[in-house]
């Protein structure tokens, strides 16, 4: 069975974005190389509309002449990964993406049964729906050394506790970021 992973970046005080909806997290070259290597373990992303609309215009238009190697490399990796977008308002998506045709449960069941690499879920609202259904097998958290004081919280309300087990921790000295990886215990 292909595991579903929720990867996200967060401030030390638990915010995904600031009060203006901006993402104040910029990885330095060391962390960006880590993200590039990490991304290679996926061949499918479940995205919510907002994340797709943020990611697609930028990453699909990074050219071969991009001066920053880490950005150029990530764009090549990202464009090769299939994106399945959950949206009630979009009528089409571009690039290596398709709109979800079934419910969350139907899409998960179909893809988990197919051969392939790991699957990621992205977008806080979509991930919250996956969490409520207990469909996430692993949480991959990058904690940035910044306090935002407000904004969009890392997690919403859950109907039941979800027990996790720490399986990896890593510190990036250059940025002060910490990566924490937890598996769901069932």
Steps between C-alpha positions, in 0.01 A plus 500: 500500500634842404527730803349847504725772641408851613805725466489859617707791622405672822614772739617404848167625638301276266394719207505398133464857376480847648185708554522638144504147358867524403754222536795653683718191454786504251734202503871566475704296246571216748133457588395538136732212404337293774154586359617401151621159619190453713264578211649219290327236714156610374325443169160640597382811686146557624453878496228735608408780262689775685827308511471401135433861398803613699744229388412441134561849354841529661651151475368422151663817366849468644727489198819311430680832528407545868822599674429330834566130448281389791199684356560365150539145635186519713298625203609200293405260779169673577378519140557125462271410789130440434271743682141409586315819587190508721287802418135597486570802278774411251387359167845411367861475610821510299826314479538164663175543695141385493191588697386239751196318366408312816475565870811516713444141608448379142813673369709369791373144461563501125854636525609299802416185308717594202874444480712807552685718743377682806209747477497844659207716603545875490297798602386557857128473428531180299743350752250576780239294313750215463582524873131487597472178298828364646649453152845646570772246576787741557548862602813678375543832681762767431511742794645844428658703780249784483199601710212638293258573783195436282376369169382160379552233766691184426210273594129549529263321728503120504212279608744254657867496600742353245801327658834553325850358537813704429710319238743772390634831619755715325647842566625740233768716660509756219132594536417379850214294357406165648339216303275265694348192343223310676318180404139441592461216750178306460 
